Amino acid sequence: VQLQASGGGLVQPGGSLRLSCTSPTSISDINVMGWDRQRPGKERELVGRITRTGSYEVADYVKGRFTISRDNAKNTIFLQMDSLNSEDTGVYYCTADQFGSTHRGQGTLVTVSS
């Protein structure tokens, strides 16, 4: 599955960004999609996952600030990020669990800085 994330950029602390991830093929049959991130000097980590029906969970360190949504008709998932802080700086990757593997596309860079 091909995945293309977009929407990253420079944002001030306390600000918001909305990331999008689009596939050229249908995502309707992909049960679990989501987002990972890799912060500078850190291992890649889970941000959250969303099921085909729209149920989602996010990691504790972004809970209450990040939400994930999905539009199967547009082959797109979203990551709404609010109350951003410097610890959220990193490259964000869209993921799709398919055929027993987790696929990731090219990431999008998010920089939180004043």
C-alpha positions in Angstrom: 0.0 0.0 0.0 1.3 3.5 -0.9 0.9 6.2 1.7 1.7 9.9 1.4 1.6 12.1 4.4 1.3 15.9 4.2 0.5 18.9 6.3 3.7 19.2 8.3 5.4 22.5 8.9 6.6 25.0 11.5 4.2 25.9 14.3 4.5 27.9 17.5 4.1 26.2 20.9 0.4 25.9 21.7 -0.5 25.9 18.1 -2.3 23.3 15.9 -1.6 21.3 12.8 -3.7 18.8 10.8 -1.8 16.1 9.0 -3.3 14.1 6.1 -2.3 10.7 4.7 -3.7 9.7 1.3 -3.4 6.5 -0.6 -3.9 6.2 -4.4 -5.8 2.9 -3.7 -8.8 2.2 -1.6 -8.2 2.0 2.2 -11.7 0.6 2.9 -10.3 -2.9 3.3 -7.4 -1.8 5.6 -8.6 -2.5 9.1 -6.0 -0.6 11.0 -4.2 2.6 10.0 -2.5 5.2 12.1 0.5 7.4 12.8 4.0 7.0 14.2 6.6 9.6 14.7 10.3 9.9 15.2 11.6 12.7 17.3 15.2 13.9 16.9 17.6 11.5 18.5 14.8 9.2 19.6 13.4 5.8 18.4 10.3 5.8 16.3 7.2 5.7 18.5 3.5 5.1 18.2 1.2 8.1 18.0 -2.1 6.3 17.5 -4.2 3.9 15.5 -7.7 4.0 13.9 -9.8 1.1 12.8 -11.8 0.9 9.6 -15.0 1.9 11.5 -13.4 5.0 13.0 -12.5 3.8 16.5 -9.2 5.1 17.5 -6.7 5.2 20.4 -3.7 7.5 20.9 -0.6 7.1 23.1 -0.8 8.6 26.6 1.7 11.3 25.8 -0.6 12.8 23.2 -3.9 11.9 24.7 -6.2 14.9 25.0 -4.3 16.8 22.4 -4.2 14.6 19.3 -7.1 12.9 17.5 -7.2 10.6 14.5 -10.0 10.4 11.9 -10.6 8.6 8.7 -12.4 9.2 5.5 -12.5 5.9 3.6 -14.3 7.4 0.7 -11.4 9.8 0.1 -8.7 7.2 1.0 -7.4 9.5 3.6 -6.7 9.6 7.3 -6.0 12.6 9.4 -4.1 13.5 12.5 -5.4 16.6 14.3 -2.7 17.9 16.7 -3.6 20.6 19.2 -1.7 22.3 22.0 1.6 21.4 20.4 4.8 21.6 22.3 8.5 21.2 21.5 8.4 17.5 22.4 6.1 17.0 19.5 8.8 18.0 17.0 9.6 15.2 14.6 8.8 13.3 11.4 5.3 11.9 11.4 4.6 8.8 9.4 1.3 7.3 8.2 0.9 3.6 8.8 -1.3 0.8 7.4 -1.5 -2.7 8.8 -1.9 -5.1 5.9 -1.0 -8.7 5.1 0.6 -9.1 8.4 3.0 -6.1 8.1 2.9 -2.5 9.1 3.5 -0.3 6.1 4.8 3.3 6.3 5.0 6.0 3.8 7.2 9.0 3.5 6.9 11.2 6.6 6.1 14.8 7.0 8.2 17.0 9.3 6.6 18.9 12.2 8.6 21.5 13.9 7.2 23.2 17.0 9.3 26.3 17.8 8.9 29.9 18.7 
